[in-house]
Amino acid sequence: MWPDDGFAGEQLRLARLAHGLSLDELGQQVAVSRQYLHQLEVGTKPPTQEMKAALADALGVTTRFFAPSTRAAVHAEQCHFRKQATTPVSVTSQVLARGTLLDRFIARLDAALELPPVDFPQIAVSSAEDIEAAAEACRRHWGLGLTGPITNMTRVVENAGAVVICFSGISDRVDALSMDRPRPLIIRSEAKPAACRLRFDIAHECAHLVMHRGIQTGDRETEGQAHRFASAFLLPRGVFAREFPQGRYLNWAAIFNLKLRWKVSARAIIRRAYDLGLITADRYRSGNIHLNRNGQAKVELHDDVIEPETPEVLTSAFAALTSDRRDALRELAVSVDLGDAMFERLLGQRLPAVTLTSYPENVVPLFRSTSSSNRDAGGNL
């Protein structure tokens, strides 16, 4: 190994994976071979200062980014990653890399502002009754009661201390996922436009944070438990049993009215009815067949009238941070060595432009605003 010169190859790999780049693709951007980049990443060759600058520019980070980090990376076992077994390794690696960098940024943001305290109860479960009780305990813990719909599921988990965000450009094979960090991260999928399905995904990730912290998930048992918790949380059993329409056949008009009231898909509603013994397996099966035959396998009736939920914590935090100084957010990003390109990759938005409000007496700005440089002496454009 080369002596420590302030360059950690794992940091280079982290930034590369966060952008979803292969060694060949990054090599083309900085005009070097994939073999050379591999040597940098594994630490068998040090980069020149010029190469560090080129890599930083290509990856949208500062050159300081490549120094060893004291904050641990997000590992697969800390990530509640649905369908992890069938998701391509390249996609999984990109998600974990982005999550690691986002976690570092959120930690710095947490130090700068007073974000909501993390308040997810920890409840062990083993049976269906345990899961029902856990969902009811959480609703009581957060003051939500057991008799009415959740107005905004995203706001529930953000009030409990999670940060909800969408990773753009990730494969549509990735559903929502959560990361077990000091401040939990919930990553929404951008491939699901239906608001009620996104709400269910958020409730599913809430379940992992409540029941499965420190437990490897992604198998049929833990995913089934999270689904049952999400159903129980969004549709409490007592009030649901009273409101679900009884009869010889499924009453679809009433079921879709329930969907509008509770903001839960019709498919999830009939599953909840089956889980609670309100309908038979045959009727549940025929209900799914009905939805599929009527073209409602992915997009259901009334999906277009249920308003999608928007994460609020980061938006509010950024507004508070820049309320007095526009450059505060950029300074915070730079403090964790994120440049414009990497910040946009992680947060899905651009950093505010640098504010230049005054200049030293011996400096003349190259560009001036329309109000000054584009007007003649008479004030005309």
Secondary structure as UniProt FT lines:
FT   HELIX           9..18
FT   TURN            19..20
FT   HELIX           23..30
FT   HELIX           34..42
FT   HELIX           49..59
FT   HELIX           63..66
FT   HELIX           76..78
FT   STRAND          79..81
FT   TURN            82..86
FT   HELIX           89..112
FT   HELIX           128..141
FT   TURN            142..143
FT   HELIX           153..159
FT   TURN            160..161
FT   STRAND          163..166
FT   TURN            168..169
FT   TURN            172..173
FT   STRAND          177..179
FT   STRAND          185..188
FT   HELIX           195..211
FT   TURN            213..214
FT   HELIX           220..234
FT   HELIX           237..243
FT   HELIX           252..262
FT   HELIX           266..275
FT   TURN            276..277
FT   HELIX           281..293
FT   TURN            294..295
FT   TURN            301..302
FT   HELIX           303..305
FT   HELIX           313..322
FT   TURN            323..324
FT   TURN            326..327
FT   HELIX           328..335
FT   TURN            336..337
FT   HELIX           340..347
FT   TURN            361..362
FT   HELIX           370..373
FT   TURN            377..378
//
